Amino acid sequence: MTRALPAPVVDGIPFARAGREELRAEVAGLVAAGEVDRARVLLLADTDDWWTEPPPPAEQLARVPAAGTLREAMALLGMGRVADYFAHRWSDPTHLAGLALLQQHWPGSRPVVDVACGIGTQLRELARRGCTGLVGVDVVWAKLWLARRFVCPGARYVCVDATAVPGTAVPGLDVPRPAYVLCSDAFYFLRDKPAAAAALHALAGPGGTVVVGHAHVTDPAGEPLTPEGYAAVLGTDLLYDDDELTRALLAGRPPRPAAPADLHGSEAVALVAGDPLRPAPADLGTPLPPLRPNPLYVDGVRTWPSARYGAEYGPRSGYLPERWPDPLPPDAARRRLLVDLPEAW
Ligand SMILES: C[S@@+](CC[C@H](N)C(=O)[O-])C[C@H]1O[C@@H](n2cnc3c(N)ncnc32)[C@H](O)[C@@H]1O
């Protein structure tokens, strides 16, 4: 039997991360004493197990709530390469692949739980396209704080470890079933894959949908499985090659599923388990206005935020030309020359 975990709530985001019992107790004590600013600083310093940098000084973290933009807040949080990733998520090929997956398997009126949601990039897209009942889950409280403050304020957020979600016992995770459970660019990070898959299916409930995007195969980051390994642990045979998803979104056509045996050379795959639902009524290939010039272009030249970013995404970003085209092509928005950045990007 599971029981509700006591989880202190700061800025509307419960902190129920397993394995952080001391921090939870300390934060709960500070909240009870009315010391919310100190509690927030402690939570903003907490990172995931893969992060190798020390947290910034407490005085710096205390300035995060006053940041006027997403990027300023991420700089104060000392997020480094992860800040580059999130700041430019709106045009990277992995994000386009994720949109193609949503396009083909649309949640419609189902409640959505985005597991390992990061700063809520997909939740923002879903909210802007009319989806409701959105919940974002991540193990890093600071990322949820950024999501709520800058990216998708309309969703609810809960800080938990996705491999330790005890069904509906965590406050905020008692969503109506069947639900649509999304896990994008993160499943390969979850060390206990059977526990993670069980948690995703438990959140979705009978008749629900589990969508796992960009699960690494040949990309060695995280702890990847083979396509067959992912298919077995998630209990599905509906798989896609991630590059195919990106290409499909850019071409405005449905993506072609593939057999696991044909996906061994893929950098990453996507999987859909349970009810595959139906395609979205709208075209997610075209971002919603207001659109702004892609900030990757500096003085008309495509400029990666770091060599690491360029090495990871450059080879798959052929839709972004090296130089800003003038005049803009008719498909400038589809190719993400124009992007739908959050208002306070
Ligand atoms: C590469 S980011 C992807 C974020 C988001 N899904 C996206 O597509 O933009 C991976 C995310 O997984 C989260 N994460 C890693 N381990 C986790 C765990 N055990 N439970 C929940 N989230 C986790 C990280 O904090 C990070 O936000």
The ligand as an ORCA input file, in Angstrom:
! r2SCAN-3c Opt
* xyz 0 1
  C      17.319     16.320    -21.789
  S      16.179     16.914    -20.627
  C      14.623     16.817    -21.483
  C      13.602     17.793    -20.927
  C      12.267     17.828    -21.663
  N      11.582     16.545    -21.603
  C      12.441     18.249    -23.096
  O      12.238     17.429    -23.992
  O      12.742     19.431    -23.330
  C      16.102     15.520    -19.510
  C      15.260     15.830    -18.240
  O      15.147     14.638    -17.464
  C      15.105     15.032    -16.104
  N      15.356     13.828    -15.292
  C      16.506     13.112    -15.207
  N      16.342     12.067    -14.356
  C      15.056     12.134    -13.915
  C      14.277     11.334    -13.015
  N      14.802     10.275    -12.398
  N      12.987     11.682    -12.804
  C      12.442     12.776    -13.413
  N      13.135     13.573    -14.253
  C      14.417     13.254    -14.505
  C      16.168     16.112    -16.040
  O      16.090     16.901    -14.891
  C      15.874     16.879    -17.334
  O      14.959     17.920    -17.123
*
